[in-house]
Amino acid sequence: MQEKAFNFTQGTAIYKFPHTSQVESIAVLELAAAHDAMPAGAQQVL
């Protein structure tokens, strides 16, 4: 199983999601944006 990472932009922030699919990452990011919180398991890289 390969490790995958996806980068998403939220305002001026870029989040990196390890060990997840793109669809899952987007859903997590949208949920986090709705709750004004950092996505679980994400690292802010910018």
NUMI-161708 format. One line per field, with one value per atom (N, C-alpha, C): z, x, y; atom name; residue in one letter; residue number from 1. Coordinates in nm, 2 decimals. Last residue first. Example, Ala and Ser with C-alpha at 12.3 -4.5 7.8 and 13.67 -1.06 7.14 Angstrom:
! NUMI-161708
c3: [0.71/0.71/0.79/0.78/0.78/0.78]
c1: [1.28/1.37/1.29/1.32/1.23/1.32]
c2: [-0.22/-0.11/0.00/-0.57/-0.45/-0.33]
atom: [N/CA/C/N/CA/C]
rest: [S/S/S/A/A/A]
nr: [2/2/2/1/1/1]
END
This chain:
! NUMI-161708
c3: [0.50/0.45/0.53/0.61/0.55/0.50/0.86/0.78/0.74/0.83/0.87/0.79/0.96/0.86/0.92/1.15/1.07/0.97/1.10/1.18/1.09/1.01/0.98/1.06/1.25/1.17/1.14/1.22/1.30/1.20/1.16/1.18/1.27/1.07/1.22/1.26/0.80/0.86/1.01/0.77/0.74/0.80/0.84/0.92/0.90/0.62/0.76/0.85/0.41/0.41/0.55/0.49/0.48/0.49/0.47/0.60/0.60/0.19/0.29/0.43/0.09/0.06/0.16/0.18/0.23/0.21/0.05/0.19/0.24/-0.21/-0.18/-0.03/-0.20/-0.23/-0.19/0.09/-0.06/-0.08/0.30/0.28/0.13/0.41/0.43/0.41/0.48/0.46/0.48/0.36/0.42/0.39/0.42/0.36/0.44/0.34/0.43/0.35/0.33/0.26/0.35/0.35/0.42/0.33/0.27/0.24/0.30/0.20/0.23/0.18/0.16/0.24/0.28/-0.06/-0.02/0.06/-0.02/-0.05/0.00/-0.13/-0.08/-0.12/-0.02/-0.11/-0.05/-0.04/0.03/-0.07/0.03/-0.06/0.02/0.03/0.10/0.01/-0.10/-0.11/-0.02/0.00/0.00/0.00]
c1: [0.16/0.18/0.09/0.10/0.23/0.26/-0.07/-0.07/0.08/-0.17/-0.06/-0.06/-0.43/-0.37/-0.26/-0.57/-0.46/-0.39/-0.86/-0.79/-0.69/-0.83/-0.87/-0.79/-0.90/-0.80/-0.84/-1.21/-1.11/-1.01/-1.47/-1.36/-1.25/-1.67/-1.65/-1.53/-1.64/-1.77/-1.76/-1.38/-1.41/-1.54/-1.41/-1.33/-1.36/-1.56/-1.62/-1.54/-1.38/-1.51/-1.57/-1.18/-1.15/-1.28/-1.32/-1.26/-1.24/-1.37/-1.48/-1.44/-1.11/-1.20/-1.31/-1.03/-0.96/-1.04/-1.20/-1.20/-1.14/-1.11/-1.25/-1.26/-0.84/-0.87/-1.01/-0.77/-0.80/-0.84/-0.48/-0.63/-0.65/-0.22/-0.30/-0.45/-0.20/-0.14/-0.24/-0.27/-0.34/-0.27/-0.19/-0.14/-0.20/-0.31/-0.31/-0.26/-0.24/-0.23/-0.22/-0.41/-0.35/-0.35/-0.56/-0.41/-0.34/-0.84/-0.79/-0.65/-0.71/-0.83/-0.79/-0.61/-0.60/-0.73/-0.44/-0.57/-0.55/-0.26/-0.26/-0.38/-0.22/-0.29/-0.28/-0.04/-0.06/-0.12/0.00/-0.04/-0.07/0.18/0.14/0.11/0.07/0.15/0.09/0.08/0.00/0.09]
c2: [2.58/2.72/2.81/2.34/2.35/2.49/2.18/2.31/2.33/1.85/1.94/2.07/1.65/1.73/1.82/1.50/1.44/1.52/1.69/1.59/1.52/2.04/1.90/1.80/2.29/2.22/2.08/2.47/2.40/2.33/2.57/2.66/2.59/2.41/2.41/2.50/2.43/2.45/2.47/2.34/2.48/2.52/2.07/2.16/2.31/1.99/1.98/2.07/2.03/2.11/2.10/1.85/1.99/2.08/1.61/1.65/1.80/1.61/1.61/1.65/1.61/1.72/1.73/1.35/1.47/1.60/1.18/1.19/1.31/1.23/1.26/1.27/1.14/1.28/1.32/0.93/0.95/1.10/0.90/0.92/0.95/0.94/0.81/0.83/1.29/1.16/1.05/1.60/1.48/1.35/1.92/1.80/1.68/2.25/2.13/2.01/2.59/2.46/2.35/2.90/2.79/2.67/3.11/3.12/3.00/2.93/3.07/3.08/2.64/2.69/2.83/2.39/2.53/2.57/2.08/2.15/2.30/1.80/1.94/2.01/1.46/1.56/1.70/1.16/1.29/1.39/0.82/0.92/1.05/0.52/0.64/0.75/0.21/0.33/0.44/-0.12/0.00/0.13]
atom: [N/CA/C/N/CA/C/N/CA/C/N/CA/C/N/CA/C/N/CA/C/N/CA/C/N/CA/C/N/CA/C/N/CA/C/N/CA/C/N/CA/C/N/CA/C/N/CA/C/N/CA/C/N/CA/C/N/CA/C/N/CA/C/N/CA/C/N/CA/C/N/CA/C/N/CA/C/N/CA/C/N/CA/C/N/CA/C/N/CA/C/N/CA/C/N/CA/C/N/CA/C/N/CA/C/N/CA/C/N/CA/C/N/CA/C/N/CA/C/N/CA/C/N/CA/C/N/CA/C/N/CA/C/N/CA/C/N/CA/C/N/CA/C/N/CA/C/N/CA/C/N/CA/C/N/CA/C/N/CA/C]
rest: [L/L/L/V/V/V/Q/Q/Q/Q/Q/Q/A/A/A/G/G/G/A/A/A/P/P/P/M/M/M/A/A/A/D/D/D/H/H/H/A/A/A/A/A/A/A/A/A/L/L/L/E/E/E/L/L/L/V/V/V/A/A/A/I/I/I/S/S/S/E/E/E/V/V/V/Q/Q/Q/S/S/S/T/T/T/H/H/H/P/P/P/F/F/F/K/K/K/Y/Y/Y/I/I/I/A/A/A/T/T/T/G/G/G/Q/Q/Q/T/T/T/F/F/F/N/N/N/F/F/F/A/A/A/K/K/K/E/E/E/Q/Q/Q/M/M/M]
nr: [46/46/46/45/45/45/44/44/44/43/43/43/42/42/42/41/41/41/40/40/40/39/39/39/38/38/38/37/37/37/36/36/36/35/35/35/34/34/34/33/33/33/32/32/32/31/31/31/30/30/30/29/29/29/28/28/28/27/27/27/26/26/26/25/25/25/24/24/24/23/23/23/22/22/22/21/21/21/20/20/20/19/19/19/18/18/18/17/17/17/16/16/16/15/15/15/14/14/14/13/13/13/12/12/12/11/11/11/10/10/10/9/9/9/8/8/8/7/7/7/6/6/6/5/5/5/4/4/4/3/3/3/2/2/2/1/1/1]
END
